[in-house]
């Protein structure tokens, strides 16, 4: 039996949008950046968008406010990678065909995390990114496991579980 994916970050961003932005239009999994003009000319607008989707970066969510466009990246693991992506994603908004009508709006960048630290806050401030802590009770266990991942006891238990799975032919 294969292990199931927890979809933690997907659930996080969905719940965060419902809690803080329910009154506004939102989009999740939004591709960013330009689409090849030649491809659009030969394949047509919609087909070119579909064909280029796998090659374009994707922001977790966008919120459309009256004067602003909010780019949201939710992270539990690799938090710094999420932070680093946001300013790069912001640079792609002006060339994103699907966001053409919102190009004149100012862009707000939000990194949604289950926990924060002084270093993360410092880096985010330097990058112009707002750190938003979203920590519902169901996320506590995930965050605790993540923080314990590199401890000696956790690694020993993890190794034991992996060996047991292999011995039963589950991996």
N, C-alpha and C positions, 0 to 999 in steps of 0.2 A: 504494500500500500504506500503510495507516494505521500510525502508530507504536504500539507496544504499551506498556501501562502496566506499570511495574516492580513495583507493589504492595509497595514497600519497607517501609512502616510496618506493613502487614498481616503480612508475613513476620517482621518484627522482633518483633511482639507474640506471634505464634505460637511462635517459637523461644524467646523469653524465658519464656513460660509453661511450655514443656516443660523448660527448663533449671532453673528455680527453683521451680516449683510443680506438678510432675508428680504429686505425691502427694495433691493436693487438687482438689476440684471447681472447674472454671473455666467461664466463659462469655465469649464474645466478641461484640462488637457489641450491647451490652445497651442497650435503650431505657430512659430514665429519666423520672421525673415522673408526674404524675397523668393519669388518663384521665377524660374527662367522665362524670360520674355519670348524666346523662340519656341519653347515648349507651349506656352500659352497661345501663341499664334498658330501652331500646327495642331495641337490637341484640343484647344478650347480652354476657357477659363476654369471651369469646374473640374474637368479631367486633369488638367495640369496641377491644380491644387491637390487632388487625390494622389496623383502619381509622385509628387514631390514630398508628400507628408513624411515618409520614413527618413528623409534626409534633412529635415528641418528640426531645430531644437523645439522643445515643448515645455511651456510653463505650466505649473500645476493648476493655476486658476487666474482668472481675470475678473475684476469687479468693475462695472461701469457706473461710476458716480456722475452726477450732473457736471462737475468741472474737472474730474480726475479719472484716471484709469489706474486701478490698483493691480499690480502684478504680485502674485502670491506663490511662494515656494514653501512647501511643508516638508520638514525633515525631522527624523528621529535619529537616523544613522547618517554619517557623513555630513554633519551640519555645516561645516565650513564650505563644503562643495556647493551646498544650496545657497549659501551667502554669496559665494563667488559668482554663481550663475546669474543672479538677479541684475547686476549692472550690465552684464553682457546681453541679457534678454531685453532690458530697457533699450539698448542701442538698436535692437532689431525691430522694435515697434513701428518706427516710421516707414519701414520697407515691407511691412506685413500687409498683404492685400486684404485679408479678412478684417483688419482693424483700420482700414482707410478712413472711415467716418469718424474715428476717435483720435486722429493724429494731432489735433490741436489741443487736446487735453494734457494737462500736466500728469506726470507719472509718479505714483507712489509705489515704493517697493516694500513688501512685507515678507519677512521670514518667520514662518509659524513653526515653533518648536515646543517640545514637551518640557524643556528645562533650559536654563540659560546660565551664563557665567560672565564674570567681568571681562574676560578676554573676548568672548563672543560679542558682547555689547560694545566694546571698544572698536573692534573690527567693523561691526555693522555701522556704527556712527560714522566712521571714516569713509564708508562706501555709500552713505546716504540711505541705508536700509533700516527700517523699523523692525525690531525684534518683538514678536508677539508670542507670549507663552500661552499655549492652550494645553491644559493638563487635566482632562476629565479623568475620573477614577479608573476607567478601563485601561488608560495609558500608563498608569503608575507601574504596573508589573513589567511592562515592556521596557520602560526607562530603567528600572532597577536591574533587569537582566542585562541591559546594554552596559550599564555602569560596572557591573560585576564580571563582564565577559572576559576581561584580561586577568582576573585574579587567579591564583594558583588553584584554589578549590573548584572554581567554576570550570577551568580548563580540564582538570582531572575528571570531573563528573561528565563533562561533554565527551571526553575521550571514551569513557566507560559506555555511555549511551550509543555512540557511533559504533563501537566494537560489538555491542549487543545487537544492534540493527543488522550489521554485516553478518553476524553468526546466524541470524534468522532469515538471511537472504532478503532483507528489506531495503538494502541500499545497493 
